[in-house]
Structures are given as structure tokens and as C-alpha cells.
Amino acid sequence: MITLDEYRRQSRWSDPGPYAALLDPLPSTIPQLTTVVRNLVVHYVASGERFAPDRLAEIDLRWIARRLAVDQDRFDAPLARPRPVPDRVAGCCRDFTLTTVAALRHHGVPARSRVGFAGYFLPDFHVDHVVVEHWNGARWIRTDAQLDPAAGWPFDPADLPRPVVATPEGEREGEPGFATAAQVWTAYRRGEVDPDRYGVSPHLPLRGPWFLRNYVLHELAHRQRDELLLWDNWGAMSQDPDAEVELVDEIATLLLAADGDGDAAAAERELSRRYAADERLRPIGEIVCHSPTGSVTTMDLTD
């Protein structure tokens, strides 16, 4: 079972390596920390910036150490020193989140990334998203590190609302928050939500039942400190929405239980046991990266 102490330690993806000293002066409080993170990462789509192919390739940097290497090669300056928006390292929600998680862990704060869907970017559509969770001593607090609180969001980005996904319309009115992949998959399996309203975009085929099932596996991996790219595929992942449905149902149920819908400690233990024992669940050996750059590559992640 992954403990709070393990969430205080870096994963192989969040480890800043030789750039650890750059994290020393960063604040360990949110939103001060996320202000610094937004100075380091530029969203490859939401920013509206257009990137040359070599710059766009930055979105495939899995390791925080490599992202910091690119930043330091470009600026050679403390991380809080302002960077022009176009020159920040290109990434997505996962990179805002993992940079924040790395900094929190560096300061001994238990932190992890959560994979799911945000209902606050587009009307009538829930965009795939990754947010931060950190332990404040009493509870896990969810934070959207990508959002600037000064933009006037109708909620606190530093403490996201947790909507109940339990109606055919999706989230209840007035709760445009972040729902985990397990929540959405379970609601879909009960016939409570339209799966085509969850994905990358309403204008792309990257949505629907198969997308939800794969994101449950992404959520599990991130919870187990394997914070891979959202376009990495492995094991039981498939574009067939009916593939391994019972397995995904079981994992989603455990994820919900680990969040407090049942015996949380027992669910956490079982998630860790299943993750270690079942290679369909774990990104081990060869994974396939279907990058938004258009490239399809393989990588061997054998431990």
C-alpha cells in the first residue's frame, strides 16, 4: 500500500535529479507555488501559442528533470524569475501538475496527481484533465495548478469543488468541478452520463467509452506514482470499449473506495497489490506513445 511517506518521496518521473536545488527556494504553499509553476510551463493548446516542431516536441518530456534541463538551458535563472510565455517549456495539464507535485514532495509535503475530467473549460463538455492533490494534515486537497486565480473562476482553483456525477446531465448544476476517471466511468456504466461528453474535445474522436476506460487505468497508474503522459498506452488499454470491462470496473470500484467510498485503507492495499501483480495494469516493458505531435513511438520501461 502506498503511504503518505511514499507520496512525500519523488517518483522516477517527478525526481528533479541534478536540478533539485532549484526547488529549494520555492514556496510549499498553494497558490504561491502554482504561480511559479505557471511561469515554467506553457500549455501547448490552451495558451494559443503556435510552436515549431522542435518546440512542440517538448510536450513528450516525461521526466521533470528533463523539463528543468530544457528550462535551464533556455534561461539559467531561478525558477521564479519571469519567463516570456512563448519561451516556457511546452506541456499540458499533466506537466503543470507534476511540476507542482515535484516541488511539494521536495518540501516533504505528500502529493500526487489525479486523472479525470474538468467541467469548467467548455460548456456541456468535460475535458480530460490532471490536477494536484496534496495532504494538508487532515484531508487531500485538489488544486488545478494550470488555472490563474486572478482569471475570475467561479470557484477556488486551489481547493477544487468535487461534483457528484450522478445525473444524465452529468455534474449537478453549480458544481463545475473535477471528477475522477473512476467516478465518470462508474456513472457511465450505470447509464447516468453521456460518455461522448467526456474526452479531449467535442470535435475529436478522443472521447467516449473507450477513452473513459483507458483513463481509469491512467488514474490508477498516477495514484501509484507512475505519472506517465496522457497519450502513453500500455497493457489493458484499448480503443475497444468492451475490452477488459470487468477489470476496469473492479479498478474503478477500488479507486472510489480508496477515496472514502468504503474501507479506504483496504482499498488502497488492494490497489497496490493488483497494480504490482497484474502487468495489464502497470506500464512495464514496452509502452506506445501516441503523441499529439503526430508521432507514434515505443519505449521500454522495464524496471
N, C-alpha and C positions, 0 to 999 in steps of 0.2 A: 504494500500500500504506500502511495506517495504521501509523505507527511509535510507539515508546514516547514520543517527544516529543509526538506528537499526543494521546496519551492523558493527557499532563500538562496539556494545554490544555482549557479549558472548551468544551463543545458549546453550541449555541444553547439547549439545554434545561437544561443544568447551570449555565449562567452566572448568578451571583448578582447581576450588574448593580450597581445603586446600594447593594446590601447587602453588597458584598464585604468591607468592613471588619469585619463581624460574624464572618467566618470567621477573621480574623487570630489571635485568641486560642485557637482550638480546637486540641486535640491532633491530631497527624498519625499517632498510633499507635492501633492497634486492640487491645483493646476500649474504651479510654478514649473514642475518638471516637464509637463506636456508642452509648455510654451517653448522650452529648449528643444524638445523633440521636433516640433513643427518647424524649427529653424534648420533642422538637419535633413528632413525628408520632404520631397515634393511628390504629390500624387500624380501618377503618370496620365490619368484621365481627368479627375476632378479639378485639377489646377488650371486646365485649359491651355497648358503649355504644349508646344509641339517639340518632340525630341528627335534628333538624328538617330539612326540605328544604333550607333555605339553608345549613346546615352540611354536609349530605351532599354538596352540590354542590362542596365543596372537593376531592373525590376526582378531579375533572376538571381540576384545575390542572396543566398540563403543565410549566410553567416553574418552576424553583427560585426565580427572582426573585419570581414572584408568590406562591409559597408563603411565602417570607420576608416579603413585604409583609403578608400576612394575619397572620402571627405577630407582626410588629412593631406592627401596628395594634392587636392584642389585648393585647400586653404591653409594648412599648417597653423591652426589657430585654435584657442579654446572653443569648446562646443557651443558655448553660449554667445560667442561673438556672432553678430548678424551675418547671414549668408543671403545673397540675392536669390529670390525664388527660383529663377531658371537654373541656377547652379547648385541647388541642393541635390542630394542623391535621389534619383527617381525610385519610387516604390509604390506600395499600395497600403491599405489599412493594416495588413499584417506587419508591415515594416514600422509604421508609427507605433503599433502595439508592442512588437518585440523589442524595439529600442527602449521604450518605456519600461518594459519588464526587465531588461538587462540592467538598466540604471537602478531600479528598485532592488533587485537581487544584489547588486553591488553594494548597496547600503544595508543589506541584511533584512529587507522587507519581503515577506513571502508574496510572490506574484506569479501570475500565469496568464496565458492568452485563452480567450473563449471564442469559439467559432459559431456563427449563426447568421441572423438576418436583421437588418435595421429597417424600421418602418418610417424613418424620418427624412429620407433623402428624396423620395419620389411619391407622388400621390398614387394610392391604390397599387403600390408595388413595394416589395420588401427586398432590399438589396443585400446580397451576400456581404458579410462584414466580419471583422475580427476586432475585439475590444480587450481591454486590460481588466484583470481582476487583481486586487491586492487585499491582503488581510490587515485590518486595522486593529486587531486585538480582540474584536468581538464578532465581526462579520466580514464576508467578502463584499467588497465594493467594486462595482463595474464603472469603468471610465472609458470614454471614447477619446483617445489621445489625438485623433485626427481633427476633432472639432475645436474651433476657436470660440470660447465662451462669449467673446465680445461680438460675435455674429448675431446674437439675439435669439438663440434657440429657446423654444418654449419649455425647456427642462434644463437641468444641471448636467452638462456633459461629464462632470467629474463624479457624478453619482447617478447613473442612468436609471430611468424607470424600468421596471420589469413587467411587461404586459402579460396578460393572461391570454394565451392563444386557444380560444375555446368557442368561437362562433364561425359560421360560414363566411362572415366578412373578414375574418382574421382577428386582428387586435381589437380590443374594446375601444370605443370612442374615448379620446382624451388620453390614450396610453401609447403614444408613438415611440415605443422604446426598442430595446434589443431583445430578441428571442433567440434562444439557443437552437442549434440544428436539431437536437433531440426533441425539444418542445414542438418544433414545426413538423418534424417527421411524424411524431405521435399524433398530432392533431390531424395531419393528412390521412393517416391510417384509420382514424376514426371518422373520416368524412367531414371534418369540421372546417377545413380550409381548402382553397383552390391552389394546388401546387404550382400552377403556372404563374402565380403572382409572387413567386419566390425564386430568385436567381440573380444573375449578373445584370440583366436588363430586360425590360419587356419587349425589346426589339431584337433580342438574340436568342438562339436556341439553347443557351446555357441557363436553363431553368426547368422546373417541373419535377416529377417524381424521382427520376434517376439522379438529378442534381441534389435533391434533398438527401437521398440515401448515402451518396458519397460524402456529403458534408457531415453526416453523423460520424463517419469514420475519421474525417478531419478533426472534428471536435474531440473525439477520443484521443487521437494522437497528440493534439496540442495539450490536452489535460494531462497526458502522460509525459509532457516535456519534450515531445518531438514536434517542434513548431515549424513544420515544413511550409513550402509555398502552396498557395491555394490551387495552383494548377499542376501540382505533383499528383501522380496517381500510382497506386500500389495495391497488391493483394486483392481483396474482395471488391475493390472499386470497379464499376462497370456502368455503361450507358444503358444497360437493361434494367428498368425499374423493378423487375420481378426477380432479379438475381439476388440470392442470399438474403431474402426478405426476413426470414426468421432470425437470422444472425443480427441484422440491423435492428430489428425490433427489440431483441434482447439487450443489445448495447444501449439503445436509446432509453429503455426502461431503467437500466443501471445508472446511466448518466443523470436521469431525472431524480432517481433515488439518492444519488450522491449529492445532489443539490438540495436535499432536505425532504424530498417526497418519499419518505420511508426511513429505513435504517441506513443513515448516511455512511457510517463507518464501515458497515458490512458491504455496502455497495462499492465503496472506494476500494476495499480489499479485493472484491471480485473483479472489478475493472482492471486492477493491476495484474491479477492472476491471469485473466483472459488475454490481456494485452501481451504478457510475456509468453504465454503458451501457444497462442494461435497466430501463425505467421500471415494469415489472411488479414489481420488487423494492423499489423505492425509494418512500418516502412523499413524493411530489411531486405538486403540483396538489391536487386535491380528495380528502380522506380523509373517512371516515364514522366517527363515534364512537357506538358502541352502549353508552351509559353504564349502569352498574348502578343509577343513579338512575331509570332508565326512559326517559330522553330519548334521541332519536336525532338527531344534528346533523351538519352537514358543515362542513369548514374547508378553506380554500385554503392550502396550504403551499408554493406556488410560490416557488422561490428568488429 
